[in-house]
Amino acid sequence: MIDLRSDTVTRPSKAMLEAMFSAPVGDDVFGDDPTINALETKAATITGKEAALFCPSGTMANQIAINVHTRPGDEVICHRHAHIYYYEGGAIMRNSGASVCLLEGDRGLITAEDVEGHINPENDVHRPLTTLVEVENTMNKGGGACYALKELTAIAEVCRKHRLKYHLDGARLFNALAVTGEKITDYTSLFDSVSICLSKGLGAPVGSVLLGDKSFILRARRVRKAFGGAMRQAGYLAAAGIYALDHNIERLVEDHRRARQLGELLSEMKYVERVLPFETNIVIFELRKELPAMQFLDLLKTYDIHALAMGTNTIRFVTHLDYTEEMLTRTLEVLQGLKP
Ligand SMILES: Cc1ncc(COP(=O)(O)O)c(C=O)c1O
């Protein structure tokens, strides 16, 4: 099976499983799990943040951050396709009672100018109080698009000026860094909080880390408990995260190269209307109008190639750790021969 549905489909390698099996563990709710503590320290050190919190999922890490940064009735500014809004089951409204101000923006990227234009004045009691700005890097629904550090810095300045909190959904932050070559701390230092997924490009089976200063993480730890996300001997899972940080960051460029090869071929295919610019491990492409995404996916399935629809005519391919060179060759061969 060739699985291009998501970079979340990877299975732990033998070496990762060995690291998991041999991890020392304890009850993390008592702060006793040495492997979780080691992961949190490692993540904080790598990102230059004061503290970290191991979370069961990226969704929970993001939603904890939103809950800490907002009060019911506040407003969060983000892109209308932001994962926190579009793909997290209404959690902003459900868990934090906060409102959203949804911006447009090329490939899911928002600008400082647009953010500033959508901040509700503090002294206007009619409007929800803007307290948080969120960005996603890389941007999933934008085809793995990367922000320019300059734009993120400009948004940070707007946040500082208006005393707003600033959260980064960095589920795929390491993918962005693999493209730009910039230092992780150049990014993380701009934000009050950052979430990073271990279970996407980095190949761990479970888990995300939420990062911030000590007082933020203390409050986040309470919210994680309230959301039911405090785990016990989860060091077995954290060990996979440590292994992922040690071994699976540098190889992300391989995923990007394979995505690029897919994107380049798709751009030449008659059945493809347009391919979104491909920068990282995600390739989003629109099929010719008369070709529904579901029909195309069914056709791919006959070759045991699996992908996801992102709209009636739109398909997403995501490359990852378990998508090998042989699989790439086979996919290119199939795509080239298709006559849908
Ligand atoms: C950009 C982004 N943020 C957050 C998440 C949520 O991660 P999880 O599936 O671990 O909840 C995802 C998942 O695909 C994602 O793509």
The ligand as an ORCA input file, in Angstrom:
! r2SCAN-3c Opt
* xyz 0 1
  C      -1.167     22.058     11.255
  C      -1.721     21.047     12.208
  N      -1.910     21.396     13.482
  C      -2.391     20.528     14.382
  C      -2.719     19.245     14.029
  C      -3.343     18.336     15.052
  O      -2.576     17.267     15.395
  P      -3.270     15.936     16.012
  O      -3.767     15.171     14.855
  O      -2.127     15.287     16.741
  O      -4.347     16.378     16.930
  C      -2.549     18.835     12.705
  C      -2.898     17.450     12.300
  O      -2.849     17.059     11.168
  C      -2.037     19.761     11.771
  O      -1.875     19.441     10.476
*
